[in-house]
Amino acid sequence: VYELPNVPDRVDESCAIVDMRNIAWTEPHYHIETEIYFILQGNGLIVIDRHEQTIVPGNVIVVPSNKAHYV
């Protein structure tokens, strides 16, 4: 995970580059800020608040604050 700095006027969002090629899944967790995923390559499944969604390149996924999620 490579955390990127937040834009000063967007403190409720976070941005990071994540390479999951060697990770089968993440543990369910949540954040106090909104998280935005830009899927660049690969396929998978994201679960947000018990709602499953297949992810493919080109998807943009918005995870609202305080919602449990995992990939």
Biopython code that builds the backbone (N, CA, C, O; Angstrom):
import numpy as np
from Bio.PDB.StructureBuilder import StructureBuilder

atoms = [
    (1, "VAL", "N", (0.856, -1.175, 0.000)),
    (1, "VAL", "CA", (0.000, 0.000, 0.000)),
    (1, "VAL", "C", (0.893, 1.226, 0.000)),
    (1, "VAL", "O", (1.803, 1.346, 0.820)),
    (2, "TYR", "N", (0.626, 2.132, -0.926)),
    (2, "TYR", "CA", (1.357, 3.388, -1.004)),
    (2, "TYR", "C", (0.358, 4.515, -0.770)),
    (2, "TYR", "O", (-0.384, 4.892, -1.677)),
    (3, "GLU", "N", (0.341, 5.049, 0.439)),
    (3, "GLU", "CA", (-0.589, 6.130, 0.787)),
    (3, "GLU", "C", (-0.154, 7.411, 0.088)),
    (3, "GLU", "O", (1.030, 7.750, 0.078)),
    (4, "LEU", "N", (-1.106, 8.115, -0.490)),
    (4, "LEU", "CA", (-0.841, 9.386, -1.152)),
    (4, "LEU", "C", (-1.355, 10.521, -0.270)),
    (4, "LEU", "O", (-2.320, 10.337, 0.471)),
    (5, "PRO", "N", (-0.726, 11.683, -0.342)),
    (5, "PRO", "CA", (-1.192, 12.797, 0.496)),
    (5, "PRO", "C", (-2.587, 13.255, 0.089)),
    (5, "PRO", "O", (-2.947, 13.235, -1.088)),
    (6, "ASN", "N", (-3.353, 13.662, 1.075)),
    (6, "ASN", "CA", (-4.699, 14.190, 0.823)),
    (6, "ASN", "C", (-4.614, 15.628, 0.343)),
    (6, "ASN", "O", (-3.719, 16.377, 0.733)),
    (7, "VAL", "N", (-5.546, 15.994, -0.497)),
    (7, "VAL", "CA", (-5.691, 17.390, -0.885)),
    (7, "VAL", "C", (-6.227, 18.125, 0.343)),
    (7, "VAL", "O", (-7.190, 17.656, 0.950)),
    (8, "PRO", "N", (-5.641, 19.252, 0.728)),
    (8, "PRO", "CA", (-6.023, 19.903, 1.993)),
    (8, "PRO", "C", (-7.516, 20.149, 2.189)),
    (8, "PRO", "O", (-8.002, 20.056, 3.315)),
    (9, "ASP", "N", (-8.251, 20.459, 1.133)),
    (9, "ASP", "CA", (-9.670, 20.749, 1.320)),
    (9, "ASP", "C", (-10.557, 19.506, 1.171)),
    (9, "ASP", "O", (-11.780, 19.629, 1.103)),
    (10, "ARG", "N", (-9.952, 18.305, 1.118)),
    (10, "ARG", "CA", (-10.710, 17.053, 0.995)),
    (10, "ARG", "C", (-10.274, 16.082, 2.083)),
    (10, "ARG", "O", (-9.858, 14.959, 1.800)),
    (11, "VAL", "N", (-10.374, 16.528, 3.320)),
    (11, "VAL", "CA", (-9.867, 15.745, 4.445)),
    (11, "VAL", "C", (-10.682, 14.495, 4.726)),
    (11, "VAL", "O", (-10.215, 13.623, 5.459)),
    (12, "ASP", "N", (-11.876, 14.375, 4.176)),
    (12, "ASP", "CA", (-12.712, 13.203, 4.417)),
    (12, "ASP", "C", (-12.531, 12.122, 3.358)),
    (12, "ASP", "O", (-13.354, 11.212, 3.262)),
    (13, "GLU", "N", (-11.466, 12.208, 2.563)),
    (13, "GLU", "CA", (-11.176, 11.215, 1.538)),
    (13, "GLU", "C", (-9.739, 10.752, 1.694)),
    (13, "GLU", "O", (-8.905, 11.465, 2.251)),
    (14, "SER", "N", (-9.455, 9.558, 1.200)),
    (14, "SER", "CA", (-8.084, 9.067, 1.209)),
    (14, "SER", "C", (-7.775, 8.479, -0.156)),
    (14, "SER", "O", (-8.678, 8.068, -0.885)),
    (15, "CYS", "N", (-6.508, 8.441, -0.495)),
    (15, "CYS", "CA", (-6.089, 7.903, -1.780)),
    (15, "CYS", "C", (-4.808, 7.104, -1.562)),
    (15, "CYS", "O", (-3.892, 7.553, -0.873)),
    (16, "ALA", "N", (-4.756, 5.927, -2.153)),
    (16, "ALA", "CA", (-3.576, 5.075, -2.033)),
    (16, "ALA", "C", (-3.466, 4.219, -3.282)),
    (16, "ALA", "O", (-4.459, 3.970, -3.965)),
    (17, "ILE", "N", (-2.272, 3.778, -3.570)),
    (17, "ILE", "CA", (-2.037, 2.808, -4.629)),
    (17, "ILE", "C", (-1.846, 1.466, -3.934)),
    (17, "ILE", "O", (-0.991, 1.329, -3.059)),
    (18, "VAL", "N", (-2.649, 0.473, -4.329)),
    (18, "VAL", "CA", (-2.585, -0.832, -3.684)),
    (18, "VAL", "C", (-2.347, -1.897, -4.750)),
    (18, "VAL", "O", (-3.070, -1.970, -5.744)),
    (19, "ASP", "N", (-1.336, -2.710, -4.533)),
    (19, "ASP", "CA", (-1.020, -3.829, -5.416)),
    (19, "ASP", "C", (-1.415, -5.100, -4.674)),
    (19, "ASP", "O", (-0.784, -5.466, -3.682)),
    (20, "MET", "N", (-2.455, -5.771, -5.153)),
    (20, "MET", "CA", (-2.964, -6.956, -4.453)),
    (20, "MET", "C", (-2.611, -8.259, -5.170)),
    (20, "MET", "O", (-3.237, -9.289, -4.919)),
    (21, "ARG", "N", (-1.623, -8.226, -6.052)),
    (21, "ARG", "CA", (-1.284, -9.448, -6.793)),
    (21, "ARG", "C", (-0.878, -10.599, -5.874)),
    (21, "ARG", "O", (-1.125, -11.758, -6.206)),
    (22, "ASN", "N", (-0.272, -10.311, -4.746)),
    (22, "ASN", "CA", (0.173, -11.364, -3.833)),
    (22, "ASN", "C", (-0.690, -11.446, -2.578)),
    (22, "ASN", "O", (-0.285, -12.050, -1.585)),
    (23, "ILE", "N", (-1.879, -10.840, -2.619)),
    (23, "ILE", "CA", (-2.793, -10.843, -1.477)),
    (23, "ILE", "C", (-4.111, -11.461, -1.925)),
    (23, "ILE", "O", (-4.722, -10.987, -2.882)),
    (24, "ALA", "N", (-4.549, -12.499, -1.252)),
    (24, "ALA", "CA", (-5.801, -13.157, -1.641)),
    (24, "ALA", "C", (-7.015, -12.320, -1.254)),
    (24, "ALA", "O", (-7.981, -12.255, -2.015)),
    (25, "TRP", "N", (-6.987, -11.672, -0.078)),
    (25, "TRP", "CA", (-8.099, -10.843, 0.388)),
    (25, "TRP", "C", (-7.614, -9.926, 1.497)),
    (25, "TRP", "O", (-6.534, -10.116, 2.057)),
    (26, "THR", "N", (-8.422, -8.940, 1.800)),
    (26, "THR", "CA", (-8.155, -8.074, 2.941)),
    (26, "THR", "C", (-9.133, -8.437, 4.047)),
    (26, "THR", "O", (-10.198, -8.994, 3.782)),
    (27, "GLU", "N", (-8.782, -8.131, 5.250)),
    (27, "GLU", "CA", (-9.694, -8.353, 6.375)),
    (27, "GLU", "C", (-10.800, -7.296, 6.336)),
    (27, "GLU", "O", (-10.541, -6.160, 5.936)),
    (28, "PRO", "N", (-12.014, -7.639, 6.739)),
    (28, "PRO", "CA", (-13.066, -6.618, 6.828)),
    (28, "PRO", "C", (-12.621, -5.485, 7.750)),
    (28, "PRO", "O", (-12.092, -5.720, 8.836)),
    (29, "HIS", "N", (-12.846, -4.260, 7.295)),
    (29, "HIS", "CA", (-12.431, -3.083, 8.062)),
    (29, "HIS", "C", (-13.247, -1.885, 7.597)),
    (29, "HIS", "O", (-14.030, -1.987, 6.651)),
    (30, "TYR", "N", (-13.064, -0.756, 8.260)),
    (30, "TYR", "CA", (-13.720, 0.472, 7.837)),
    (30, "TYR", "C", (-12.803, 1.654, 8.127)),
    (30, "TYR", "O", (-11.817, 1.527, 8.853)),
    (31, "HIS", "N", (-13.136, 2.795, 7.555)),
    (31, "HIS", "CA", (-12.365, 4.021, 7.722)),
    (31, "HIS", "C", (-13.324, 5.155, 8.091)),
    (31, "HIS", "O", (-14.526, 5.078, 7.836)),
    (32, "ILE", "N", (-12.778, 6.194, 8.687)),
    (32, "ILE", "CA", (-13.615, 7.359, 8.987)),
    (32, "ILE", "C", (-13.749, 8.270, 7.777)),
    (32, "ILE", "O", (-14.557, 9.198, 7.785)),
    (33, "GLU", "N", (-12.962, 8.012, 6.736)),
    (33, "GLU", "CA", (-13.050, 8.823, 5.522)),
    (33, "GLU", "C", (-13.605, 7.972, 4.376)),
    (33, "GLU", "O", (-13.591, 6.743, 4.442)),
    (34, "THR", "N", (-14.090, 8.633, 3.335)),
    (34, "THR", "CA", (-14.528, 7.952, 2.121)),
    (34, "THR", "C", (-13.301, 7.386, 1.420)),
    (34, "THR", "O", (-12.247, 8.023, 1.392)),
    (35, "GLU", "N", (-13.438, 6.187, 0.851)),
    (35, "GLU", "CA", (-12.340, 5.568, 0.124)),
    (35, "GLU", "C", (-12.794, 5.367, -1.320)),
    (35, "GLU", "O", (-13.919, 4.932, -1.566)),
    (36, "ILE", "N", (-11.919, 5.683, -2.272)),
    (36, "ILE", "CA", (-12.255, 5.561, -3.694)),
    (36, "ILE", "C", (-11.251, 4.622, -4.347)),
    (36, "ILE", "O", (-10.043, 4.843, -4.270)),
    (37, "TYR", "N", (-11.759, 3.570, -4.994)),
    (37, "TYR", "CA", (-10.918, 2.606, -5.687)),
    (37, "TYR", "C", (-11.029, 2.838, -7.193)),
    (37, "TYR", "O", (-12.133, 2.949, -7.726)),
    (38, "PHE", "N", (-9.890, 2.911, -7.875)),
    (38, "PHE", "CA", (-9.820, 2.924, -9.331)),
    (38, "PHE", "C", (-9.178, 1.597, -9.719)),
    (38, "PHE", "O", (-7.998, 1.379, -9.442)),
    (39, "ILE", "N", (-9.922, 0.726, -10.343)),
    (39, "ILE", "CA", (-9.407, -0.600, -10.677)),
    (39, "ILE", "C", (-8.655, -0.501, -12.005)),
    (39, "ILE", "O", (-9.245, -0.212, -13.046)),
    (40, "LEU", "N", (-7.348, -0.744, -11.951)),
    (40, "LEU", "CA", (-6.496, -0.608, -13.124)),
    (40, "LEU", "C", (-6.303, -1.921, -13.871)),
    (40, "LEU", "O", (-6.267, -1.944, -15.101)),
    (41, "GLN", "N", (-6.180, -3.008, -13.126)),
    (41, "GLN", "CA", (-6.041, -4.303, -13.786)),
    (41, "GLN", "C", (-6.446, -5.412, -12.823)),
    (41, "GLN", "O", (-6.472, -5.225, -11.607)),
    (42, "GLY", "N", (-6.757, -6.556, -13.388)),
    (42, "GLY", "CA", (-7.169, -7.697, -12.577)),
    (42, "GLY", "C", (-8.655, -7.700, -12.302)),
    (42, "GLY", "O", (-9.354, -6.716, -12.545)),
    (43, "ASN", "N", (-9.120, -8.809, -11.797)),
    (43, "ASN", "CA", (-10.531, -8.992, -11.471)),
    (43, "ASN", "C", (-10.643, -9.383, -10.009)),
    (43, "ASN", "O", (-9.695, -9.909, -9.426)),
    (44, "GLY", "N", (-11.796, -9.128, -9.420)),
    (44, "GLY", "CA", (-11.979, -9.511, -8.026)),
    (44, "GLY", "C", (-13.384, -9.266, -7.563)),
    (44, "GLY", "O", (-14.311, -9.099, -8.356)),
    (45, "LEU", "N", (-13.518, -9.248, -6.265)),
    (45, "LEU", "CA", (-14.812, -9.044, -5.630)),
    (45, "LEU", "C", (-14.594, -8.102, -4.456)),
    (45, "LEU", "O", (-13.665, -8.289, -3.670)),
    (46, "ILE", "N", (-15.442, -7.098, -4.334)),
    (46, "ILE", "CA", (-15.414, -6.227, -3.178)),
    (46, "ILE", "C", (-16.742, -6.382, -2.454)),
    (46, "ILE", "O", (-17.796, -6.478, -3.083)),
    (47, "VAL", "N", (-16.684, -6.404, -1.147)),
    (47, "VAL", "CA", (-17.884, -6.497, -0.323)),
    (47, "VAL", "C", (-17.947, -5.236, 0.520)),
    (47, "VAL", "O", (-17.041, -4.953, 1.304)),
    (48, "ILE", "N", (-19.026, -4.484, 0.351)),
    (48, "ILE", "CA", (-19.236, -3.243, 1.108)),
    (48, "ILE", "C", (-20.541, -3.397, 1.867)),
    (48, "ILE", "O", (-21.617, -3.499, 1.278)),
    (49, "ASP", "N", (-20.421, -3.413, 3.182)),
    (49, "ASP", "CA", (-21.612, -3.508, 4.032)),
    (49, "ASP", "C", (-22.499, -4.687, 3.609)),
    (49, "ASP", "O", (-23.716, -4.541, 3.492)),
    (50, "ARG", "N", (-21.890, -5.844, 3.382)),
    (50, "ARG", "CA", (-22.534, -7.108, 2.990)),
    (50, "ARG", "C", (-23.060, -7.127, 1.552)),
    (50, "ARG", "O", (-23.737, -8.079, 1.164)),
    (51, "HIS", "N", (-22.764, -6.099, 0.756)),
    (51, "HIS", "CA", (-23.179, -6.061, -0.649)),
    (51, "HIS", "C", (-21.968, -6.432, -1.514)),
    (51, "HIS", "O", (-20.944, -5.750, -1.474)),
    (52, "GLU", "N", (-22.089, -7.514, -2.293)),
    (52, "GLU", "CA", (-20.989, -7.984, -3.135)),
    (52, "GLU", "C", (-21.034, -7.323, -4.507)),
    (52, "GLU", "O", (-22.102, -7.142, -5.093)),
    (53, "GLN", "N", (-19.856, -6.967, -5.006)),
    (53, "GLN", "CA", (-19.756, -6.397, -6.348)),
    (53, "GLN", "C", (-18.481, -6.912, -7.014)),
    (53, "GLN", "O", (-17.393, -6.814, -6.447)),
    (54, "THR", "N", (-18.625, -7.464, -8.226)),
    (54, "THR", "CA", (-17.466, -7.883, -9.006)),
    (54, "THR", "C", (-16.730, -6.641, -9.481)),
    (54, "THR", "O", (-17.358, -5.661, -9.881)),
    (55, "ILE", "N", (-15.395, -6.677, -9.441)),
    (55, "ILE", "CA", (-14.609, -5.536, -9.915)),
    (55, "ILE", "C", (-13.724, -5.984, -11.073)),
    (55, "ILE", "O", (-13.139, -7.067, -11.059)),
    (56, "VAL", "N", (-13.647, -5.119, -12.068)),
    (56, "VAL", "CA", (-12.848, -5.351, -13.274)),
    (56, "VAL", "C", (-12.154, -4.043, -13.642)),
    (56, "VAL", "O", (-12.550, -2.982, -13.159)),
    (57, "PRO", "N", (-11.124, -4.100, -14.491)),
    (57, "PRO", "CA", (-10.451, -2.874, -14.889)),
    (57, "PRO", "C", (-11.426, -1.835, -15.435)),
    (57, "PRO", "O", (-12.335, -2.156, -16.200)),
    (58, "GLY", "N", (-11.221, -0.596, -15.029)),
    (58, "GLY", "CA", (-12.080, 0.502, -15.449)),
    (58, "GLY", "C", (-13.133, 0.869, -14.418)),
    (58, "GLY", "O", (-13.719, 1.949, -14.495)),
    (59, "ASN", "N", (-13.382, -0.009, -13.454)),
    (59, "ASN", "CA", (-14.353, 0.311, -12.398)),
    (59, "ASN", "C", (-13.815, 1.395, -11.475)),
    (59, "ASN", "O", (-12.612, 1.488, -11.229)),
    (60, "VAL", "N", (-14.723, 2.199, -10.979)),
    (60, "VAL", "CA", (-14.440, 3.147, -9.904)),
    (60, "VAL", "C", (-15.420, 2.795, -8.788)),
    (60, "VAL", "O", (-16.635, 2.812, -8.986)),
    (61, "ILE", "N", (-14.884, 2.480, -7.626)),
    (61, "ILE", "CA", (-15.696, 2.052, -6.495)),
    (61, "ILE", "C", (-15.561, 3.086, -5.382)),
    (61, "ILE", "O", (-14.447, 3.432, -4.988)),
    (62, "VAL", "N", (-16.668, 3.572, -4.880)),
    (62, "VAL", "CA", (-16.671, 4.528, -3.769)),
    (62, "VAL", "C", (-17.171, 3.806, -2.527)),
    (62, "VAL", "O", (-18.288, 3.290, -2.500)),
    (63, "VAL", "N", (-16.329, 3.777, -1.501)),
    (63, "VAL", "CA", (-16.704, 3.162, -0.227)),
    (63, "VAL", "C", (-16.999, 4.295, 0.758)),
    (63, "VAL", "O", (-16.083, 5.010, 1.164)),
    (64, "PRO", "N", (-18.250, 4.465, 1.141)),
    (64, "PRO", "CA", (-18.583, 5.537, 2.074)),
    (64, "PRO", "C", (-17.891, 5.353, 3.418)),
    (64, "PRO", "O", (-17.518, 4.240, 3.788)),
    (65, "SER", "N", (-17.727, 6.437, 4.133)),
    (65, "SER", "CA", (-17.103, 6.378, 5.457)),
    (65, "SER", "C", (-17.924, 5.479, 6.385)),
    (65, "SER", "O", (-19.148, 5.386, 6.291)),
    (66, "ASN", "N", (-17.192, 4.826, 7.279)),
    (66, "ASN", "CA", (-17.785, 3.980, 8.319)),
    (66, "ASN", "C", (-18.574, 2.783, 7.790)),
    (66, "ASN", "O", (-19.442, 2.260, 8.489)),
    (67, "LYS", "N", (-18.285, 2.346, 6.569)),
    (67, "LYS", "CA", (-18.914, 1.133, 6.018)),
    (67, "LYS", "C", (-17.876, 0.009, 6.001)),
    (67, "LYS", "O", (-16.802, 0.165, 5.421)),
    (68, "ALA", "N", (-18.193, -1.108, 6.629)),
    (68, "ALA", "CA", (-17.285, -2.244, 6.616)),
    (68, "ALA", "C", (-17.121, -2.738, 5.175)),
    (68, "ALA", "O", (-18.083, -2.813, 4.411)),
    (69, "HIS", "N", (-15.882, -3.070, 4.830)),
    (69, "HIS", "CA", (-15.611, -3.525, 3.463)),
    (69, "HIS", "C", (-14.355, -4.390, 3.442)),
    (69, "HIS", "O", (-13.514, -4.330, 4.339)),
    (70, "TYR", "N", (-14.259, -5.197, 2.384)),
    (70, "TYR", "CA", (-13.042, -5.963, 2.121)),
    (70, "TYR", "C", (-13.028, -6.340, 0.660)),
    (70, "TYR", "O", (-14.057, -6.327, -0.015)),
    (71, "VAL", "N", (-11.834, -6.680, 0.181)),
    (71, "VAL", "CA", (-11.635, -7.015, -1.226)),
    (71, "VAL", "C", (-11.152, -8.457, -1.295)),
    (71, "VAL", "O", (-10.912, -8.976, -2.385)),
]
sb = StructureBuilder()
sb.init_structure("model")
sb.init_model(0)
sb.init_chain("A")
sb.init_seg("    ")
for serial, (resi, resn, name, xyz) in enumerate(atoms, 1):
    if name == "N":
        sb.init_residue(resn, " ", resi, " ")
    sb.init_atom(name, np.array(xyz, "f"), 0.0, 1.0, " ", f" {name:<3s}", serial, name[0])
structure = sb.get_structure()
